[in-house]
């Protein structure tokens, strides 16, 4: 194979030399050699050599053209084959079904069923953390309730029926409905601290407005209350919901800042079983 390849290379070199010689013989002229005139024998040799070399070059060029056509044909066949393979691959992928299942992604070929990958179930701790992050984001737009407010008895509703349904004793009801009280609020994002000041006592209560349930003792009978507080109505309302230990009574407290920041409004709704709810409104005038 080595000798054959070498012979082919030598042959091509000889042909290339012949081509150059042919050009030299064809285009040589007396002007290039001065006053020396070629003999008749030299002219016959030049004509004969030119004819032989021309035939050799024509044969070489013909073979080269054939090899070029054959190469192009092979390349075309290879390119067409590659194109057909690519088209088959595209058709195969398009035929592959893919379906989206709630919580999973399932894919399959015509021969095999897809493998469903279940989504991870978040832990209670992560859910609680996410709830607090969401609450803090909502708190960025919330109205700030911070301030010192005094109850306006003339403008507010009578609280007697509501206090009675909660279980507040008669003497305490009289004191709470006949005397004014002051409420001091410290509000920072989802953190809420409320201090109630009356002529006979001062009580401070703190809570997080994150929508999580916490438990506290009832001031009336010391039973356990389940309380949830959060920001609602696009930041305009701070709402608390209390479930009593009897599983029947539910109290909703909704707080607003109204009158351009001059009034603190508290709406109390007490639901007692099948009866109609008791709704009262308390208005507090801002002092500072």
C-alpha positions as CSV (number, residue, x, y, z in Angstrom):
1,X,0.0,0.0,0.0
2,X,2.9,2.3,0.8
3,X,4.6,1.7,-2.6
4,X,1.3,2.2,-4.4
5,X,0.7,5.4,-2.6
6,X,4.2,6.6,-3.3
7,X,3.9,5.7,-7.0
8,X,0.7,7.7,-7.3
9,X,2.4,10.7,-5.7
10,X,5.4,10.4,-8.1
11,X,3.1,10.2,-11.0
12,X,1.3,13.3,-10.0
13,X,4.6,15.1,-9.6
14,X,5.8,14.0,-13.1
15,X,2.5,15.2,-14.6
16,X,2.8,18.6,-12.8
17,X,6.4,18.9,-14.2
18,X,5.1,18.0,-17.6
19,X,2.5,20.8,-17.4
20,X,5.2,23.3,-16.6
21,X,7.4,22.0,-19.4
22,X,4.5,22.2,-21.8
23,X,3.9,25.9,-21.0
24,X,7.6,26.6,-21.4
25,X,7.7,24.8,-24.8
26,X,4.5,26.4,-26.1
27,X,5.4,30.0,-25.1
28,X,9.2,30.1,-25.8
29,X,10.1,32.6,-28.5
30,X,13.2,33.8,-30.3
31,X,13.0,37.1,-28.4
32,X,13.7,35.3,-25.2
33,X,17.0,33.6,-26.4
34,X,18.4,36.7,-28.2
35,X,19.8,36.2,-31.8
36,X,20.1,32.4,-31.5
37,X,17.6,30.8,-33.9
38,X,16.4,27.2,-33.1
39,X,17.3,24.5,-35.6
40,X,14.6,22.6,-37.6
41,X,15.3,19.5,-35.4
42,X,14.7,21.5,-32.3
43,X,11.4,22.8,-33.8
44,X,10.3,19.2,-34.6
45,X,11.2,18.1,-31.1
46,X,9.2,21.0,-29.6
47,X,6.1,20.3,-31.6
48,X,6.3,16.6,-30.8
49,X,6.9,17.2,-27.1
50,X,4.1,19.7,-26.9
51,X,1.6,17.3,-28.5
52,X,2.6,14.4,-26.1
53,X,2.5,16.6,-23.0
54,X,-0.8,18.1,-24.1
55,X,-2.4,14.6,-24.3
56,X,-0.9,13.7,-20.9
57,X,-2.3,16.9,-19.3
58,X,-5.7,16.4,-20.8
59,X,-5.8,12.8,-19.5
60,X,-4.7,14.0,-16.1
61,X,-7.3,16.8,-16.0
62,X,-10.1,14.4,-17.1
63,X,-9.2,12.0,-14.3
64,X,-9.1,14.8,-11.8
65,X,-12.5,16.0,-12.9
66,X,-13.9,12.5,-12.6
67,X,-12.4,12.1,-9.1
68,X,-13.9,15.5,-8.2
69,X,-17.4,14.5,-9.4
70,X,-17.1,11.2,-7.5
71,X,-16.1,13.0,-4.3
72,X,-18.9,15.4,-4.6
73,X,-21.4,12.6,-5.2
74,X,-20.1,10.8,-2.1
75,X,-20.4,14.0,-0.1
76,X,-23.9,14.6,-1.3
77,X,-24.9,11.0,-0.4
78,X,-23.3,11.4,3.0
79,X,-25.0,14.8,3.6
80,X,-28.4,13.4,2.5
81,X,-28.0,10.4,4.8
82,X,-27.1,12.7,7.7
83,X,-30.2,14.9,7.0
84,X,-32.4,11.8,6.9
85,X,-31.0,10.7,10.3
86,X,-31.6,14.1,11.8
87,X,-35.2,14.2,10.5
88,X,-35.9,10.8,11.9
89,X,-34.5,11.9,15.3
90,X,-36.8,15.0,15.3
91,X,-39.8,12.9,14.5
92,X,-39.0,10.5,17.3
93,X,-38.7,13.3,19.8
94,X,-41.9,14.9,18.7
95,X,-43.7,11.6,19.0
96,X,-42.6,11.2,22.6
97,X,-45.5,12.1,24.9
98,X,-45.0,14.3,27.9
99,X,-47.7,15.0,30.5
100,X,-47.8,17.3,33.5
101,X,-49.4,15.8,36.6
102,X,-50.3,17.8,39.7
103,X,-47.3,17.7,42.0
104,X,-45.2,15.5,39.5
105,X,-43.7,15.6,36.1
106,X,-44.2,12.4,34.1
107,X,-42.6,11.6,30.7
108,X,-42.7,8.4,28.7
109,X,-41.7,6.9,25.4
110,X,-44.1,4.7,23.3
111,X,-42.4,1.6,24.9
112,X,-42.0,2.6,28.6
113,X,-44.1,4.5,31.1
114,X,-42.7,7.6,32.7
115,X,-41.4,7.7,36.3
116,X,-43.3,10.1,38.5
117,X,-41.2,12.3,40.8
118,X,-43.2,13.4,43.9
119,X,-42.8,16.9,45.2
120,X,-41.3,17.3,48.7
121,X,-43.7,17.8,51.6
122,X,-42.7,20.9,53.6
123,X,-42.2,20.5,57.3
124,X,-44.4,22.3,59.9
125,X,-41.4,24.4,60.9
126,X,-40.8,25.5,57.3
127,X,-44.5,26.3,56.9
128,X,-44.4,28.4,60.0
129,X,-41.3,30.2,58.8
130,X,-42.8,30.9,55.4
131,X,-45.9,32.2,57.1
132,X,-43.9,34.7,59.1
133,X,-41.9,35.8,56.1
134,X,-45.2,36.4,54.2
135,X,-46.6,38.3,57.2
136,X,-43.5,40.5,57.4
137,X,-43.8,41.3,53.7
138,X,-47.4,42.2,54.1
139,X,-46.5,44.4,57.2
140,X,-44.4,46.7,55.0
141,X,-47.7,48.1,53.6
142,X,-49.7,48.1,56.8
143,X,-51.0,51.2,58.6
144,X,-49.0,52.0,61.7
145,X,-51.3,51.9,64.7
146,X,-48.7,53.2,67.2
147,X,-50.1,55.9,69.6
148,X,-52.0,56.8,72.7
149,X,-55.8,56.7,72.5
150,X,-58.6,57.4,74.9
151,X,-62.0,55.8,74.8
152,X,-64.9,58.1,73.7
153,X,-67.8,56.8,75.8
154,X,-70.4,59.0,74.0
155,X,-69.5,57.8,70.6
156,X,-69.0,54.1,71.4
157,X,-71.6,51.4,71.7
158,X,-72.8,49.9,75.0
159,X,-70.6,46.9,75.9
160,X,-72.9,45.4,78.5
161,X,-74.4,42.5,76.5
162,X,-71.0,41.5,75.1
163,X,-69.3,41.5,78.5
164,X,-72.2,39.5,80.0
165,X,-71.9,36.8,77.2
166,X,-68.2,36.5,77.8
167,X,-68.8,35.9,81.5
168,X,-67.6,39.2,83.1
169,X,-69.1,39.6,86.5
170,X,-71.8,42.3,87.1
171,X,-69.6,44.6,89.2
172,X,-66.8,44.5,86.6
173,X,-69.3,45.2,83.8
174,X,-70.5,48.3,85.5
175,X,-66.9,49.6,86.0
176,X,-65.9,48.9,82.4
177,X,-69.0,50.5,80.8
178,X,-69.1,53.6,82.9
179,X,-65.5,54.7,83.0
180,X,-63.1,55.7,80.3
181,X,-59.8,54.0,79.6
182,X,-56.6,54.7,77.8
183,X,-55.0,52.4,75.3
184,X,-51.3,52.7,74.4
185,X,-50.2,50.8,71.2
186,X,-46.7,50.0,70.1
187,X,-46.8,48.6,66.6
188,X,-43.7,47.6,64.6
189,X,-44.3,45.4,61.6
190,X,-45.9,42.2,62.9
191,X,-45.1,43.0,66.5
192,X,-47.9,44.4,68.6
193,X,-47.9,45.5,72.2
194,X,-51.1,46.9,73.7
195,X,-51.3,48.5,77.2
196,X,-54.8,49.2,78.7
197,X,-54.9,51.7,81.5
198,X,-58.0,52.0,83.8
199,X,-58.6,53.7,87.1
200,X,-58.2,50.4,88.9
201,X,-55.6,48.4,86.8
202,X,-53.1,48.4,84.0
203,X,-52.7,45.4,81.7
204,X,-50.2,44.8,78.9
205,X,-50.6,42.3,76.1
206,X,-48.1,41.4,73.3
207,X,-48.7,39.4,70.2
208,X,-47.4,38.6,66.7
209,X,-49.5,39.4,63.7
210,X,-48.3,36.4,61.8
211,X,-51.5,34.3,61.5
212,X,-50.1,31.6,63.9
213,X,-52.3,30.3,66.7
214,X,-51.2,30.8,70.3
215,X,-52.8,30.1,73.6
216,X,-53.5,32.4,76.6
217,X,-55.5,32.2,79.8
218,X,-59.0,33.9,79.9
219,X,-59.0,36.8,82.4
220,X,-62.5,35.8,83.5
221,X,-62.3,32.1,84.3
222,X,-58.6,31.2,83.5
223,X,-59.6,28.7,80.8
224,X,-57.4,28.3,77.7
225,X,-58.2,30.5,74.7
226,X,-56.9,29.9,71.2
227,X,-56.0,33.2,69.6
228,X,-54.9,34.0,66.0
229,X,-53.9,37.6,65.0
230,X,-52.9,38.8,61.5
231,X,-52.9,41.8,59.2
232,X,-55.8,42.0,56.7
233,X,-57.6,44.2,54.2
234,X,-54.3,45.3,52.5
235,X,-52.8,46.5,55.7
236,X,-55.7,48.5,56.9
237,X,-56.9,46.1,59.6
238,X,-55.3,44.2,62.5
239,X,-57.6,41.3,63.2
240,X,-57.7,38.8,66.1
241,X,-59.9,35.7,66.4
242,X,-60.4,34.0,69.7
243,X,-61.9,30.5,70.1
244,X,-63.2,29.8,73.7
245,X,-62.6,26.6,75.5
246,X,-66.3,25.6,75.3
247,X,-66.0,25.3,71.5
248,X,-69.1,27.3,71.0
249,X,-68.2,30.9,71.5
250,X,-66.0,32.8,69.0
251,X,-64.9,36.4,69.3
252,X,-63.5,38.5,66.4
253,X,-61.8,41.8,67.1
254,X,-61.0,44.1,64.1
255,X,-58.9,47.2,64.6
256,X,-58.7,50.3,62.2
257,X,-57.2,53.7,62.1
258,X,-59.8,56.2,60.8
259,X,-60.5,59.9,60.4
260,X,-57.1,60.6,59.0
261,X,-55.3,59.0,61.9
262,X,-57.4,60.7,64.6
263,X,-59.5,57.7,65.6
264,X,-58.7,54.2,66.7
265,X,-61.8,52.0,65.9
266,X,-62.3,48.5,67.5
267,X,-65.1,46.3,66.1
268,X,-66.0,43.4,68.4
269,X,-68.1,40.5,67.1
270,X,-69.1,37.7,69.5
271,X,-70.8,34.5,68.1
272,X,-72.5,32.3,70.6
273,X,-73.8,29.1,69.0
274,X,-77.0,29.4,66.9
275,X,-78.0,32.9,68.2
276,X,-77.3,36.2,66.4
277,X,-73.8,37.6,66.9
278,X,-73.3,40.5,69.2
279,X,-71.5,43.4,67.5
280,X,-70.2,46.5,69.2
281,X,-68.0,49.4,68.1
282,X,-65.6,51.3,70.4
283,X,-64.1,54.6,69.3
284,X,-60.8,55.9,70.8
285,X,-59.6,59.5,70.2
286,X,-55.9,59.9,69.6
287,X,-54.0,61.8,72.3
288,X,-50.4,61.4,71.1
